[in-house]
Amino acid sequence: MTNAEISDVFSLLAKLMDIHNENSFRAKSYASAAFTIDKLSVSLAETPKEQIQYIKGIGESNAKKIIEIVETGKLEQLNELLAKTPEGILALLKIKGIGPKKIAVIWNELGIESPGELLYACNENRLIHYKGFGDKSQQSIKEALLFYFSNQQRYLYAQVEPVEILITAQLQLVLGQHNIELVGSYARQCDIIEELEYVILGSFDFVKSSILKIKGRQLKEEATGRLQLLYQEALPVFLYIVDENNRGSMTFIKSCSPAFLHLFEKTYDINLSVDNFKSELDIFNKAGIKPMPFFTRESEENIALWTNSKHQSVITVNDIKGVIHNHSVWSDGKNTIAEMAQACIDKGYEYLVMSDHSVSSFYANGLDALRIQKQQEEIDQLNEKLFPFKIFKSIECDILNDGRLDYSDEILATFDLVIVSIHQHLKMTEEKAMERLLAAISNPYTTILGHLTGRLLLSRKEYPVNHEMIIQACKEHQVAIEINANPRRLDVDWRWIQAAIQQEVFLSINPDAHSIQGIDDIRYGVLCAQKALLTPQYNVSSMSLLDFEKFIKKNK
């Protein structure tokens, strides 16, 4: 056991004591001991036990701990603290600029337990409401978190998007626009991306020499017909090099999930590892079906859905008519309602649904009854000014621990529609989660069920739910299910969209925007919904203003 390793144990002990608000005097003592140990010129492991306590800056108490560490390789006091510390809190300690004192506030007061949750809170402008945080510190924490996530090997689709645009442009420049095809999980619009993949038409030597001309592109590995590059030493980029005869086969193989590819080949008696096709169109012609877009090639069920449907148009961003579920400066948003409304008008939308947080979301400056009244008065004034554009009065109402909603029926009745969501007490059994959700769905004022599972991709696991039972309850009570388009949520998961459609339950692609920029997150919800072949007729936010007014009037 080296001095550096012993020092690390003392340092972590001091930090965890601060995070758990334990004896601050002892925490400082351990931090001081860690500094002393790290600077020692003699090895503690080789120092006689009885002499350790006499080393300047150590003392009898710390000497006993050092002996325990040297003899056992661990420290029981530290292990006890580790046992009650979430893994995500330990990850926060690795992020520059976030010390134990701030982590204690983040954990104990905001209920945040991971880097991803913290980044989400920064994006929602929540940290500035707490002591020790301001605009500058929130921004610096956000930048540190983004750097942290850039080195994690797994990425959100939205994180990879600017990288893909850059790399695709570089490849097109040196290889020709028509000689490259983006494939893989990114082309299928998956929510989590681990690499970028391209099919490249050309000779191996030409492609390799061309790639080496791109400044900053590191060639990591080469194999028969394949090159691997690294983007900023993190994101792998694979290039599959083909000729005219097998371009279609390789593009199809690399643009399908393994399960989809297996069923497709079995269904249409095609063996793409043997049969060469010049184009994907040749493959679909042999199968006798209309070409399937890349985003459909994830789920095996999509083969039957695609071939048995009348090929109704899958939803696109242009099908979105209104922006539902938004936050303003009234709670934790960055813009005023007027600014959000004008942005929607400028983007061509017909209506805006303001859904600031309810009173129990104290960390998000949730609205009490008096502030609700004042906000609704502001909305009335804006509607007179902005006609025919319309702002709807809504709330993102917390589902409380017993399933009740955050307000009395009298207050709920003042809203045009109510979005209900769980924000607190997320560590639940399925039984508890279902009890809360089903109670909220059955409330006659509930219009839309927000971010169903509470997940934050790559950051926080969903709480367990019975999706079939939720969908059935939403059908019974005429409640729509949100597709939360924030790229860190994408909740409900696209795999359950078709199950809702089959029960004739409406979905609603909503940005959960906390700023003008957040409105454009609608796109990520659309990309998610396309994977399940959602059509505009089953999406609430695709309704015209007139149809939306009819919908909420019917469901109120």
Sequence and secondary structure as in RCSB ss.txt:
>XXXX:A:sequence
MTNAEISDVFSLLAKLMDIHNENSFRAKSYASAAFTIDKLSVSLAETPKEQIQYIKGIGESNAKKIIEIVETGKL
EQLNELLAKTPEGILALLKIKGIGPKKIAVIWNELGIESPGELLYACNENRLIHYKGFGDKSQQSIKEALLFYFS
NQQRYLYAQVEPVEILITAQLQLVLGQHNIELVGSYARQCDIIEELEYVILGSFDFVKSSILKIKGRQLKEEATG
RLQLLYQEALPVFLYIVDENNRGSMTFIKSCSPAFLHLFEKTYDINLSVDNFKSELDIFNKAGIKPMPFFTRESE
ENIALWTNSKHQSVITVNDIKGVIHNHSVWSDGKNTIAEMAQACIDKGYEYLVMSDHSVSSFYANGLDALRIQKQ
QEEIDQLNEKLFPFKIFKSIECDILNDGRLDYSDEILATFDLVIVSIHQHLKMTEEKAMERLLAAISNPYTTILG
HLTGRLLLSRKEYPVNHEMIIQACKEHQVAIEINANPRRLDVDWRWIQAAIQQEVFLSINPDAHSIQGIDDIRYG
VLCAQKALLTPQYNVSSMSLLDFEKFIKKNK
>XXXX:A:secstr
  HHHHHHHHHHHHHHHHHTT  HHHHHHHHHHHHHHHH SS GGGS HHHHTTSTTTHHHHHHHHHHHHHHSS 
HHHHHHHHTS HHHHHHTTSTT  HHHHHHHHHTT   SHHHHHHHHHTT GGGSTT  HHHHHHHHHHHHHHHT
TSS EEHHHHHHHHHHHHHHHHHHH GGGEEEEHHHHTT SEES EEEEEES HHHHHHHHTTSTT EEEEEETT
EEEEEETTTEEEEEEEE TTTHHHHHHHHTS HHHHHHHHHHHT  TTTS  SSHHHHHHHHTS    GGGSS T
HHHHHHHHS       GGG  EEEEE  TTTT SS HHHHHHHHHHTT SEEEE  BBTT GGGT B HHHHHHH
HHHHHHHHHHHTTSEEEEEEEEEB TTS BSS HHHHTTSSEEEEE  S     HHHHHHHHHHHHHSTT  EE 
STT  BTTTB      HHHHHHHHHHHT EEEEE  TTT BS GGGHHHHHHTT  EEEE  BSSTGGGGGHHHH
HHHHHTTT  GGGBGGGS HHHHHHHHHHH 
